[in-house]
């Protein structure tokens, strides 16, 4: 598995100026595609840890927040 980095360029102000940034991506192996399908198109919370020459990336859906109604009936 590789971590890929590419330069992204966005033009603004009538194509006069350019905003550049690095975009990182990780390829998911085919054997995990079925497991990942349920998370496609959703915003995920990410935690990243570095331990003993290892990168641990944890992705999970955000918690559902239930708020009390301000004006109960």
mmJSON file of the N, C-alpha and C atoms, coordinates in Angstrom:
{"data_MODEL":{"atom_site":{
"group_PDB":["ATOM","ATOM","ATOM","ATOM","ATOM","ATOM","ATOM","ATOM","ATOM","ATOM","ATOM","ATOM","ATOM","ATOM","ATOM","ATOM","ATOM","ATOM","ATOM","ATOM","ATOM","ATOM","ATOM","ATOM","ATOM","ATOM","ATOM","ATOM","ATOM","ATOM","ATOM","ATOM","ATOM","ATOM","ATOM","ATOM","ATOM","ATOM","ATOM","ATOM","ATOM","ATOM","ATOM","ATOM","ATOM","ATOM","ATOM","ATOM","ATOM","ATOM","ATOM","ATOM","ATOM","ATOM","ATOM","ATOM","ATOM","ATOM","ATOM","ATOM","ATOM","ATOM","ATOM","ATOM","ATOM","ATOM","ATOM","ATOM","ATOM","ATOM","ATOM","ATOM","ATOM","ATOM","ATOM","ATOM","ATOM","ATOM","ATOM","ATOM","ATOM","ATOM","ATOM","ATOM","ATOM","ATOM","ATOM","ATOM","ATOM","ATOM","ATOM","ATOM","ATOM","ATOM","ATOM","ATOM","ATOM","ATOM","ATOM","ATOM","ATOM","ATOM","ATOM","ATOM","ATOM","ATOM","ATOM","ATOM","ATOM","ATOM","ATOM","ATOM","ATOM","ATOM","ATOM","ATOM","ATOM","ATOM","ATOM","ATOM","ATOM","ATOM","ATOM","ATOM","ATOM","ATOM","ATOM","ATOM","ATOM","ATOM","ATOM","ATOM","ATOM","ATOM","ATOM","ATOM","ATOM","ATOM","ATOM","ATOM","ATOM","ATOM","ATOM","ATOM","ATOM","ATOM","ATOM","ATOM","ATOM","ATOM","ATOM","ATOM","ATOM","ATOM","ATOM","ATOM","ATOM","ATOM","ATOM","ATOM","ATOM","ATOM","ATOM","ATOM","ATOM","ATOM","ATOM","ATOM","ATOM","ATOM","ATOM","ATOM","ATOM","ATOM","ATOM","ATOM","ATOM","ATOM","ATOM","ATOM","ATOM","ATOM","ATOM","ATOM","ATOM","ATOM","ATOM","ATOM","ATOM","ATOM","ATOM","ATOM","ATOM","ATOM","ATOM","ATOM","ATOM","ATOM","ATOM","ATOM","ATOM","ATOM","ATOM","ATOM","ATOM","ATOM","ATOM","ATOM","ATOM","ATOM","ATOM","ATOM","ATOM","ATOM","ATOM","ATOM","ATOM","ATOM","ATOM"],
"id":[1,2,3,4,5,6,7,8,9,10,11,12,13,14,15,16,17,18,19,20,21,22,23,24,25,26,27,28,29,30,31,32,33,34,35,36,37,38,39,40,41,42,43,44,45,46,47,48,49,50,51,52,53,54,55,56,57,58,59,60,61,62,63,64,65,66,67,68,69,70,71,72,73,74,75,76,77,78,79,80,81,82,83,84,85,86,87,88,89,90,91,92,93,94,95,96,97,98,99,100,101,102,103,104,105,106,107,108,109,110,111,112,113,114,115,116,117,118,119,120,121,122,123,124,125,126,127,128,129,130,131,132,133,134,135,136,137,138,139,140,141,142,143,144,145,146,147,148,149,150,151,152,153,154,155,156,157,158,159,160,161,162,163,164,165,166,167,168,169,170,171,172,173,174,175,176,177,178,179,180,181,182,183,184,185,186,187,188,189,190,191,192,193,194,195,196,197,198,199,200,201,202,203,204,205,206,207,208,209,210,211,212,213,214,215,216,217,218,219],
"type_symbol":["N","C","C","N","C","C","N","C","C","N","C","C","N","C","C","N","C","C","N","C","C","N","C","C","N","C","C","N","C","C","N","C","C","N","C","C","N","C","C","N","C","C","N","C","C","N","C","C","N","C","C","N","C","C","N","C","C","N","C","C","N","C","C","N","C","C","N","C","C","N","C","C","N","C","C","N","C","C","N","C","C","N","C","C","N","C","C","N","C","C","N","C","C","N","C","C","N","C","C","N","C","C","N","C","C","N","C","C","N","C","C","N","C","C","N","C","C","N","C","C","N","C","C","N","C","C","N","C","C","N","C","C","N","C","C","N","C","C","N","C","C","N","C","C","N","C","C","N","C","C","N","C","C","N","C","C","N","C","C","N","C","C","N","C","C","N","C","C","N","C","C","N","C","C","N","C","C","N","C","C","N","C","C","N","C","C","N","C","C","N","C","C","N","C","C","N","C","C","N","C","C","N","C","C","N","C","C","N","C","C","N","C","C","N","C","C","N","C","C"],
"label_atom_id":["N","CA","C","N","CA","C","N","CA","C","N","CA","C","N","CA","C","N","CA","C","N","CA","C","N","CA","C","N","CA","C","N","CA","C","N","CA","C","N","CA","C","N","CA","C","N","CA","C","N","CA","C","N","CA","C","N","CA","C","N","CA","C","N","CA","C","N","CA","C","N","CA","C","N","CA","C","N","CA","C","N","CA","C","N","CA","C","N","CA","C","N","CA","C","N","CA","C","N","CA","C","N","CA","C","N","CA","C","N","CA","C","N","CA","C","N","CA","C","N","CA","C","N","CA","C","N","CA","C","N","CA","C","N","CA","C","N","CA","C","N","CA","C","N","CA","C","N","CA","C","N","CA","C","N","CA","C","N","CA","C","N","CA","C","N","CA","C","N","CA","C","N","CA","C","N","CA","C","N","CA","C","N","CA","C","N","CA","C","N","CA","C","N","CA","C","N","CA","C","N","CA","C","N","CA","C","N","CA","C","N","CA","C","N","CA","C","N","CA","C","N","CA","C","N","CA","C","N","CA","C","N","CA","C","N","CA","C","N","CA","C","N","CA","C","N","CA","C","N","CA","C","N","CA","C"],
"label_alt_id":[null,null,null,null,null,null,null,null,null,null,null,null,null,null,null,null,null,null,null,null,null,null,null,null,null,null,null,null,null,null,null,null,null,null,null,null,null,null,null,null,null,null,null,null,null,null,null,null,null,null,null,null,null,null,null,null,null,null,null,null,null,null,null,null,null,null,null,null,null,null,null,null,null,null,null,null,null,null,null,null,null,null,null,null,null,null,null,null,null,null,null,null,null,null,null,null,null,null,null,null,null,null,null,null,null,null,null,null,null,null,null,null,null,null,null,null,null,null,null,null,null,null,null,null,null,null,null,null,null,null,null,null,null,null,null,null,null,null,null,null,null,null,null,null,null,null,null,null,null,null,null,null,null,null,null,null,null,null,null,null,null,null,null,null,null,null,null,null,null,null,null,null,null,null,null,null,null,null,null,null,null,null,null,null,null,null,null,null,null,null,null,null,null,null,null,null,null,null,null,null,null,null,null,null,null,null,null,null,null,null,null,null,null,null,null,null,null,null,null],
"label_comp_id":["UNK","UNK","UNK","UNK","UNK","UNK","UNK","UNK","UNK","UNK","UNK","UNK","UNK","UNK","UNK","UNK","UNK","UNK","UNK","UNK","UNK","UNK","UNK","UNK","UNK","UNK","UNK","UNK","UNK","UNK","UNK","UNK","UNK","UNK","UNK","UNK","UNK","UNK","UNK","UNK","UNK","UNK","UNK","UNK","UNK","UNK","UNK","UNK","UNK","UNK","UNK","UNK","UNK","UNK","UNK","UNK","UNK","UNK","UNK","UNK","UNK","UNK","UNK","UNK","UNK","UNK","UNK","UNK","UNK","UNK","UNK","UNK","UNK","UNK","UNK","UNK","UNK","UNK","UNK","UNK","UNK","UNK","UNK","UNK","UNK","UNK","UNK","UNK","UNK","UNK","UNK","UNK","UNK","UNK","UNK","UNK","UNK","UNK","UNK","UNK","UNK","UNK","UNK","UNK","UNK","UNK","UNK","UNK","UNK","UNK","UNK","UNK","UNK","UNK","UNK","UNK","UNK","UNK","UNK","UNK","UNK","UNK","UNK","UNK","UNK","UNK","UNK","UNK","UNK","UNK","UNK","UNK","UNK","UNK","UNK","UNK","UNK","UNK","UNK","UNK","UNK","UNK","UNK","UNK","UNK","UNK","UNK","UNK","UNK","UNK","UNK","UNK","UNK","UNK","UNK","UNK","UNK","UNK","UNK","UNK","UNK","UNK","UNK","UNK","UNK","UNK","UNK","UNK","UNK","UNK","UNK","UNK","UNK","UNK","UNK","UNK","UNK","UNK","UNK","UNK","UNK","UNK","UNK","UNK","UNK","UNK","UNK","UNK","UNK","UNK","UNK","UNK","UNK","UNK","UNK","UNK","UNK","UNK","UNK","UNK","UNK","UNK","UNK","UNK","UNK","UNK","UNK","UNK","UNK","UNK","UNK","UNK","UNK","UNK","UNK","UNK","UNK","UNK","UNK"],
"label_asym_id":["A","A","A","A","A","A","A","A","A","A","A","A","A","A","A","A","A","A","A","A","A","A","A","A","A","A","A","A","A","A","A","A","A","A","A","A","A","A","A","A","A","A","A","A","A","A","A","A","A","A","A","A","A","A","A","A","A","A","A","A","A","A","A","A","A","A","A","A","A","A","A","A","A","A","A","A","A","A","A","A","A","A","A","A","A","A","A","A","A","A","A","A","A","A","A","A","A","A","A","A","A","A","A","A","A","A","A","A","A","A","A","A","A","A","A","A","A","A","A","A","A","A","A","A","A","A","A","A","A","A","A","A","A","A","A","A","A","A","A","A","A","A","A","A","A","A","A","A","A","A","A","A","A","A","A","A","A","A","A","A","A","A","A","A","A","A","A","A","A","A","A","A","A","A","A","A","A","A","A","A","A","A","A","A","A","A","A","A","A","A","A","A","A","A","A","A","A","A","A","A","A","A","A","A","A","A","A","A","A","A","A","A","A","A","A","A","A","A","A"],
"label_entity_id":["1","1","1","1","1","1","1","1","1","1","1","1","1","1","1","1","1","1","1","1","1","1","1","1","1","1","1","1","1","1","1","1","1","1","1","1","1","1","1","1","1","1","1","1","1","1","1","1","1","1","1","1","1","1","1","1","1","1","1","1","1","1","1","1","1","1","1","1","1","1","1","1","1","1","1","1","1","1","1","1","1","1","1","1","1","1","1","1","1","1","1","1","1","1","1","1","1","1","1","1","1","1","1","1","1","1","1","1","1","1","1","1","1","1","1","1","1","1","1","1","1","1","1","1","1","1","1","1","1","1","1","1","1","1","1","1","1","1","1","1","1","1","1","1","1","1","1","1","1","1","1","1","1","1","1","1","1","1","1","1","1","1","1","1","1","1","1","1","1","1","1","1","1","1","1","1","1","1","1","1","1","1","1","1","1","1","1","1","1","1","1","1","1","1","1","1","1","1","1","1","1","1","1","1","1","1","1","1","1","1","1","1","1","1","1","1","1","1","1"],
"label_seq_id":[1,1,1,2,2,2,3,3,3,4,4,4,5,5,5,6,6,6,7,7,7,8,8,8,9,9,9,10,10,10,11,11,11,12,12,12,13,13,13,14,14,14,15,15,15,16,16,16,17,17,17,18,18,18,19,19,19,20,20,20,21,21,21,22,22,22,23,23,23,24,24,24,25,25,25,26,26,26,27,27,27,28,28,28,29,29,29,30,30,30,31,31,31,32,32,32,33,33,33,34,34,34,35,35,35,36,36,36,37,37,37,38,38,38,39,39,39,40,40,40,41,41,41,42,42,42,43,43,43,44,44,44,45,45,45,46,46,46,47,47,47,48,48,48,49,49,49,50,50,50,51,51,51,52,52,52,53,53,53,54,54,54,55,55,55,56,56,56,57,57,57,58,58,58,59,59,59,60,60,60,61,61,61,62,62,62,63,63,63,64,64,64,65,65,65,66,66,66,67,67,67,68,68,68,69,69,69,70,70,70,71,71,71,72,72,72,73,73,73],
"pdbx_PDB_ins_code":[null,null,null,null,null,null,null,null,null,null,null,null,null,null,null,null,null,null,null,null,null,null,null,null,null,null,null,null,null,null,null,null,null,null,null,null,null,null,null,null,null,null,null,null,null,null,null,null,null,null,null,null,null,null,null,null,null,null,null,null,null,null,null,null,null,null,null,null,null,null,null,null,null,null,null,null,null,null,null,null,null,null,null,null,null,null,null,null,null,null,null,null,null,null,null,null,null,null,null,null,null,null,null,null,null,null,null,null,null,null,null,null,null,null,null,null,null,null,null,null,null,null,null,null,null,null,null,null,null,null,null,null,null,null,null,null,null,null,null,null,null,null,null,null,null,null,null,null,null,null,null,null,null,null,null,null,null,null,null,null,null,null,null,null,null,null,null,null,null,null,null,null,null,null,null,null,null,null,null,null,null,null,null,null,null,null,null,null,null,null,null,null,null,null,null,null,null,null,null,null,null,null,null,null,null,null,null,null,null,null,null,null,null,null,null,null,null,null,null],
"Cartn_x":[0.854,0.0,0.903,0.536,1.329,0.488,1.151,0.526,0.985,0.027,0.348,0.136,0.976,0.865,0.836,-0.114,-0.163,-0.43,0.031,-0.185,-1.522,-2.343,-3.6,-3.485,-4.013,-3.969,-5.379,-5.739,-7.028,-6.767,-7.399,-7.241,-8.414,-8.126,-9.163,-8.829,-9.741,-9.649,-9.453,-10.342,-10.282,-9.039,-8.643,-7.487,-6.149,-6.126,-4.872,-3.979,-4.558,-3.768,-4.033,-3.068,-3.167,-2.944,-3.838,-3.689,-3.257,-2.108,-1.589,-1.601,-1.918,-1.84,-1.568,-1.057,-0.789,-2.022,-2.386,-3.497,-2.926,-3.177,-2.695,-3.832,-3.498,-4.502,-3.885,-4.746,-4.335,-5.247,-4.664,-5.451,-5.932,-7.188,-7.755,-7.666,-7.045,-6.962,-8.345,-8.451,-9.735,-10.411,-9.64,-10.256,-11.016,-10.815,-11.52,-12.64,-12.888,-13.905,-15.301,-15.664,-16.995,-17.157,-16.094,-16.16,-16.269,-15.715,-15.656,-16.894,-17.646,-18.797,-19.786,-20.027,-21.026,-20.571,-19.28,-18.767,-18.588,-18.807,-18.604,-19.564,-19.077,-19.91,-20.289,-19.725,-20.048,-18.842,-19.115,-18.043,-17.605,-16.308,-15.775,-14.845,-14.837,-13.872,-12.59,-11.44,-10.171,-9.255,-8.635,-7.586,-6.348,-5.197,-3.948,-2.937,-2.294,-1.268,-0.019,1.126,2.387,3.033,3.23,3.808,4.872,6.079,7.156,7.221,7.411,7.554,6.297,5.121,3.846,2.896,2.057,0.998,-0.318,-1.083,-2.389,-3.432,-4.278,-5.336,-6.671,-7.445,-8.753,-9.801,-10.699,-11.808,-13.104,-13.957,-15.255,-16.297,-17.55,-18.601,-18.763,-19.122,-19.31,-20.469,-20.364,-21.439,-22.7,-23.835,-25.097,-25.354,-25.646,-25.859,-27.341,-27.862,-29.254,-29.367,-30.074,-30.24,-31.669,-31.816,-33.155,-33.845,-35.162,-35.917,-35.92,-35.77,-35.768,-37.158,-38.177,-39.548,-40.357,-40.356,-41.13,-42.615,-43.334,-44.787,-45.529],
"Cartn_y":[-1.166,0.0,1.233,2.221,3.437,4.65,5.634,6.939,7.801,8.323,9.125,10.6,11.441,12.879,13.508,14.411,15.125,16.587,17.423,18.866,19.216,19.942,20.427,21.931,22.415,23.845,24.35,25.399,26.056,27.49,27.898,29.267,30.119,31.385,32.315,33.721,34.646,36.038,36.109,35.457,35.504,34.846,33.739,32.961,33.654,34.727,35.46,34.78,34.351,33.773,32.271,31.571,30.12,29.768,28.942,28.409,26.957,26.591,25.232,24.575,23.282,22.521,21.058,20.34,18.919,18.129,17.133,16.242,14.838,14.225,12.885,11.891,10.689,9.646,8.285,7.37,6.002,5.089,4.165,3.189,2.078,1.696,0.61,-0.662,-1.74,-2.983,-3.561,-4.268,-4.793,-5.715,-6.431,-7.377,-6.666,-5.353,-4.591,-3.722,-3.75,-2.886,-3.134,-4.387,-4.681,-4.096,-4.097,-3.559,-2.043,-1.389,0.076,0.678,-0.106,0.406,1.187,0.756,1.433,2.833,3.142,4.451,5.424,4.988,5.859,7.03,8.201,9.401,10.004,9.518,10.052,10.797,11.801,12.48,11.58,11.44,10.578,11.376,11.014,11.583,10.769,11.45,10.765,11.024,9.963,10.052,9.391,10.01,9.487,9.398,8.246,8.033,7.504,7.876,7.331,6.619,5.314,4.496,3.583,3.687,2.759,2.484,3.522,3.373,2.817,3.07,2.662,3.852,3.908,4.917,4.19,4.654,4.071,5.132,4.867,5.795,5.16,5.857,5.366,6.298,5.746,6.501,5.957,6.851,6.406,7.482,7.062,8.051,8.952,10.219,11.12,10.661,11.002,10.631,11.404,10.738,11.454,12.211,13.478,14.319,14.604,14.244,14.477,15.652,16.68,17.871,17.899,18.408,18.573,19.706,19.578,20.649,21.869,23.053,24.262,24.589,24.306,24.604,23.308,22.591,21.341,21.637,20.686,20.876,20.635],
"Cartn_z":[0.0,0.0,0.0,-0.769,-0.872,-0.507,0.077,0.279,-0.883,-1.624,-2.814,-2.506,-3.101,-2.945,-4.338,-4.555,-5.828,-5.551,-6.45,-6.339,-6.987,-6.266,-6.813,-6.995,-8.098,-8.398,-8.636,-7.947,-8.132,-8.563,-9.625,-10.108,-9.622,-9.325,-8.882,-9.358,-9.171,-9.623,-11.139,-11.838,-13.296,-13.863,-13.285,-13.754,-13.511,-12.712,-12.494,-11.466,-10.378,-9.299,-9.185,-8.608,-8.443,-6.985,-6.454,-5.105,-5.24,-4.672,-4.759,-3.386,-3.377,-2.134,-2.464,-1.479,-1.642,-1.239,-2.037,-1.728,-1.561,-0.41,-0.121,-0.308,-0.78,-0.941,-0.654,-0.235,0.057,-0.738,-1.478,-2.224,-1.303,-1.444,-0.653,-1.492,-0.992,-1.765,-2.069,-3.175,-3.655,-2.647,-1.859,-0.924,0.205,0.383,1.414,0.858,-0.446,-1.046,-0.476,-0.236,0.307,1.711,2.488,3.847,3.854,2.845,2.79,2.131,1.373,0.621,1.477,2.699,3.541,3.979,3.855,4.269,3.112,1.884,0.725,0.744,0.44,0.346,1.68,2.783,4.107,4.663,5.5,6.219,7.366,7.541,8.577,9.491,10.766,11.703,11.597,11.606,11.426,12.604,13.088,14.101,13.527,13.739,13.221,14.355,14.473,15.494,14.814,15.344,14.871,16.055,15.907,16.974,16.391,16.865,16.506,15.006,14.209,12.767,12.091,12.68,12.1,12.091,11.08,11.018,11.25,12.215,12.504,12.204,11.203,10.808,11.174,11.985,12.408,11.826,11.011,10.426,10.991,11.46,11.953,11.679,11.53,11.283,12.493,12.276,13.416,14.291,15.576,16.494,16.144,16.298,16.138,17.421,17.285,18.459,18.6,19.734,20.0,20.974,20.56,21.374,21.922,23.135,23.679,22.952,22.839,22.211,23.142,22.565,23.357,23.881,23.075,23.462,23.492,24.638,24.685,24.573,24.007,23.846,25.108],
"occupancy":[1.0,1.0,1.0,1.0,1.0,1.0,1.0,1.0,1.0,1.0,1.0,1.0,1.0,1.0,1.0,1.0,1.0,1.0,1.0,1.0,1.0,1.0,1.0,1.0,1.0,1.0,1.0,1.0,1.0,1.0,1.0,1.0,1.0,1.0,1.0,1.0,1.0,1.0,1.0,1.0,1.0,1.0,1.0,1.0,1.0,1.0,1.0,1.0,1.0,1.0,1.0,1.0,1.0,1.0,1.0,1.0,1.0,1.0,1.0,1.0,1.0,1.0,1.0,1.0,1.0,1.0,1.0,1.0,1.0,1.0,1.0,1.0,1.0,1.0,1.0,1.0,1.0,1.0,1.0,1.0,1.0,1.0,1.0,1.0,1.0,1.0,1.0,1.0,1.0,1.0,1.0,1.0,1.0,1.0,1.0,1.0,1.0,1.0,1.0,1.0,1.0,1.0,1.0,1.0,1.0,1.0,1.0,1.0,1.0,1.0,1.0,1.0,1.0,1.0,1.0,1.0,1.0,1.0,1.0,1.0,1.0,1.0,1.0,1.0,1.0,1.0,1.0,1.0,1.0,1.0,1.0,1.0,1.0,1.0,1.0,1.0,1.0,1.0,1.0,1.0,1.0,1.0,1.0,1.0,1.0,1.0,1.0,1.0,1.0,1.0,1.0,1.0,1.0,1.0,1.0,1.0,1.0,1.0,1.0,1.0,1.0,1.0,1.0,1.0,1.0,1.0,1.0,1.0,1.0,1.0,1.0,1.0,1.0,1.0,1.0,1.0,1.0,1.0,1.0,1.0,1.0,1.0,1.0,1.0,1.0,1.0,1.0,1.0,1.0,1.0,1.0,1.0,1.0,1.0,1.0,1.0,1.0,1.0,1.0,1.0,1.0,1.0,1.0,1.0,1.0,1.0,1.0,1.0,1.0,1.0,1.0,1.0,1.0,1.0,1.0,1.0,1.0,1.0,1.0],
"B_iso_or_equiv":[0.0,0.0,0.0,0.0,0.0,0.0,0.0,0.0,0.0,0.0,0.0,0.0,0.0,0.0,0.0,0.0,0.0,0.0,0.0,0.0,0.0,0.0,0.0,0.0,0.0,0.0,0.0,0.0,0.0,0.0,0.0,0.0,0.0,0.0,0.0,0.0,0.0,0.0,0.0,0.0,0.0,0.0,0.0,0.0,0.0,0.0,0.0,0.0,0.0,0.0,0.0,0.0,0.0,0.0,0.0,0.0,0.0,0.0,0.0,0.0,0.0,0.0,0.0,0.0,0.0,0.0,0.0,0.0,0.0,0.0,0.0,0.0,0.0,0.0,0.0,0.0,0.0,0.0,0.0,0.0,0.0,0.0,0.0,0.0,0.0,0.0,0.0,0.0,0.0,0.0,0.0,0.0,0.0,0.0,0.0,0.0,0.0,0.0,0.0,0.0,0.0,0.0,0.0,0.0,0.0,0.0,0.0,0.0,0.0,0.0,0.0,0.0,0.0,0.0,0.0,0.0,0.0,0.0,0.0,0.0,0.0,0.0,0.0,0.0,0.0,0.0,0.0,0.0,0.0,0.0,0.0,0.0,0.0,0.0,0.0,0.0,0.0,0.0,0.0,0.0,0.0,0.0,0.0,0.0,0.0,0.0,0.0,0.0,0.0,0.0,0.0,0.0,0.0,0.0,0.0,0.0,0.0,0.0,0.0,0.0,0.0,0.0,0.0,0.0,0.0,0.0,0.0,0.0,0.0,0.0,0.0,0.0,0.0,0.0,0.0,0.0,0.0,0.0,0.0,0.0,0.0,0.0,0.0,0.0,0.0,0.0,0.0,0.0,0.0,0.0,0.0,0.0,0.0,0.0,0.0,0.0,0.0,0.0,0.0,0.0,0.0,0.0,0.0,0.0,0.0,0.0,0.0,0.0,0.0,0.0,0.0,0.0,0.0,0.0,0.0,0.0,0.0,0.0,0.0],
"pdbx_formal_charge":[null,null,null,null,null,null,null,null,null,null,null,null,null,null,null,null,null,null,null,null,null,null,null,null,null,null,null,null,null,null,null,null,null,null,null,null,null,null,null,null,null,null,null,null,null,null,null,null,null,null,null,null,null,null,null,null,null,null,null,null,null,null,null,null,null,null,null,null,null,null,null,null,null,null,null,null,null,null,null,null,null,null,null,null,null,null,null,null,null,null,null,null,null,null,null,null,null,null,null,null,null,null,null,null,null,null,null,null,null,null,null,null,null,null,null,null,null,null,null,null,null,null,null,null,null,null,null,null,null,null,null,null,null,null,null,null,null,null,null,null,null,null,null,null,null,null,null,null,null,null,null,null,null,null,null,null,null,null,null,null,null,null,null,null,null,null,null,null,null,null,null,null,null,null,null,null,null,null,null,null,null,null,null,null,null,null,null,null,null,null,null,null,null,null,null,null,null,null,null,null,null,null,null,null,null,null,null,null,null,null,null,null,null,null,null,null,null,null,null],
"auth_seq_id":[1,1,1,2,2,2,3,3,3,4,4,4,5,5,5,6,6,6,7,7,7,8,8,8,9,9,9,10,10,10,11,11,11,12,12,12,13,13,13,14,14,14,15,15,15,16,16,16,17,17,17,18,18,18,19,19,19,20,20,20,21,21,21,22,22,22,23,23,23,24,24,24,25,25,25,26,26,26,27,27,27,28,28,28,29,29,29,30,30,30,31,31,31,32,32,32,33,33,33,34,34,34,35,35,35,36,36,36,37,37,37,38,38,38,39,39,39,40,40,40,41,41,41,42,42,42,43,43,43,44,44,44,45,45,45,46,46,46,47,47,47,48,48,48,49,49,49,50,50,50,51,51,51,52,52,52,53,53,53,54,54,54,55,55,55,56,56,56,57,57,57,58,58,58,59,59,59,60,60,60,61,61,61,62,62,62,63,63,63,64,64,64,65,65,65,66,66,66,67,67,67,68,68,68,69,69,69,70,70,70,71,71,71,72,72,72,73,73,73],
"auth_comp_id":["UNK","UNK","UNK","UNK","UNK","UNK","UNK","UNK","UNK","UNK","UNK","UNK","UNK","UNK","UNK","UNK","UNK","UNK","UNK","UNK","UNK","UNK","UNK","UNK","UNK","UNK","UNK","UNK","UNK","UNK","UNK","UNK","UNK","UNK","UNK","UNK","UNK","UNK","UNK","UNK","UNK","UNK","UNK","UNK","UNK","UNK","UNK","UNK","UNK","UNK","UNK","UNK","UNK","UNK","UNK","UNK","UNK","UNK","UNK","UNK","UNK","UNK","UNK","UNK","UNK","UNK","UNK","UNK","UNK","UNK","UNK","UNK","UNK","UNK","UNK","UNK","UNK","UNK","UNK","UNK","UNK","UNK","UNK","UNK","UNK","UNK","UNK","UNK","UNK","UNK","UNK","UNK","UNK","UNK","UNK","UNK","UNK","UNK","UNK","UNK","UNK","UNK","UNK","UNK","UNK","UNK","UNK","UNK","UNK","UNK","UNK","UNK","UNK","UNK","UNK","UNK","UNK","UNK","UNK","UNK","UNK","UNK","UNK","UNK","UNK","UNK","UNK","UNK","UNK","UNK","UNK","UNK","UNK","UNK","UNK","UNK","UNK","UNK","UNK","UNK","UNK","UNK","UNK","UNK","UNK","UNK","UNK","UNK","UNK","UNK","UNK","UNK","UNK","UNK","UNK","UNK","UNK","UNK","UNK","UNK","UNK","UNK","UNK","UNK","UNK","UNK","UNK","UNK","UNK","UNK","UNK","UNK","UNK","UNK","UNK","UNK","UNK","UNK","UNK","UNK","UNK","UNK","UNK","UNK","UNK","UNK","UNK","UNK","UNK","UNK","UNK","UNK","UNK","UNK","UNK","UNK","UNK","UNK","UNK","UNK","UNK","UNK","UNK","UNK","UNK","UNK","UNK","UNK","UNK","UNK","UNK","UNK","UNK","UNK","UNK","UNK","UNK","UNK","UNK"],
"auth_asym_id":["A","A","A","A","A","A","A","A","A","A","A","A","A","A","A","A","A","A","A","A","A","A","A","A","A","A","A","A","A","A","A","A","A","A","A","A","A","A","A","A","A","A","A","A","A","A","A","A","A","A","A","A","A","A","A","A","A","A","A","A","A","A","A","A","A","A","A","A","A","A","A","A","A","A","A","A","A","A","A","A","A","A","A","A","A","A","A","A","A","A","A","A","A","A","A","A","A","A","A","A","A","A","A","A","A","A","A","A","A","A","A","A","A","A","A","A","A","A","A","A","A","A","A","A","A","A","A","A","A","A","A","A","A","A","A","A","A","A","A","A","A","A","A","A","A","A","A","A","A","A","A","A","A","A","A","A","A","A","A","A","A","A","A","A","A","A","A","A","A","A","A","A","A","A","A","A","A","A","A","A","A","A","A","A","A","A","A","A","A","A","A","A","A","A","A","A","A","A","A","A","A","A","A","A","A","A","A","A","A","A","A","A","A","A","A","A","A","A","A"],
"auth_atom_id":["N","CA","C","N","CA","C","N","CA","C","N","CA","C","N","CA","C","N","CA","C","N","CA","C","N","CA","C","N","CA","C","N","CA","C","N","CA","C","N","CA","C","N","CA","C","N","CA","C","N","CA","C","N","CA","C","N","CA","C","N","CA","C","N","CA","C","N","CA","C","N","CA","C","N","CA","C","N","CA","C","N","CA","C","N","CA","C","N","CA","C","N","CA","C","N","CA","C","N","CA","C","N","CA","C","N","CA","C","N","CA","C","N","CA","C","N","CA","C","N","CA","C","N","CA","C","N","CA","C","N","CA","C","N","CA","C","N","CA","C","N","CA","C","N","CA","C","N","CA","C","N","CA","C","N","CA","C","N","CA","C","N","CA","C","N","CA","C","N","CA","C","N","CA","C","N","CA","C","N","CA","C","N","CA","C","N","CA","C","N","CA","C","N","CA","C","N","CA","C","N","CA","C","N","CA","C","N","CA","C","N","CA","C","N","CA","C","N","CA","C","N","CA","C","N","CA","C","N","CA","C","N","CA","C","N","CA","C","N","CA","C","N","CA","C","N","CA","C","N","CA","C","N","CA","C"],
"pdbx_PDB_model_num":[1,1,1,1,1,1,1,1,1,1,1,1,1,1,1,1,1,1,1,1,1,1,1,1,1,1,1,1,1,1,1,1,1,1,1,1,1,1,1,1,1,1,1,1,1,1,1,1,1,1,1,1,1,1,1,1,1,1,1,1,1,1,1,1,1,1,1,1,1,1,1,1,1,1,1,1,1,1,1,1,1,1,1,1,1,1,1,1,1,1,1,1,1,1,1,1,1,1,1,1,1,1,1,1,1,1,1,1,1,1,1,1,1,1,1,1,1,1,1,1,1,1,1,1,1,1,1,1,1,1,1,1,1,1,1,1,1,1,1,1,1,1,1,1,1,1,1,1,1,1,1,1,1,1,1,1,1,1,1,1,1,1,1,1,1,1,1,1,1,1,1,1,1,1,1,1,1,1,1,1,1,1,1,1,1,1,1,1,1,1,1,1,1,1,1,1,1,1,1,1,1,1,1,1,1,1,1,1,1,1,1,1,1,1,1,1,1,1,1]
}}}
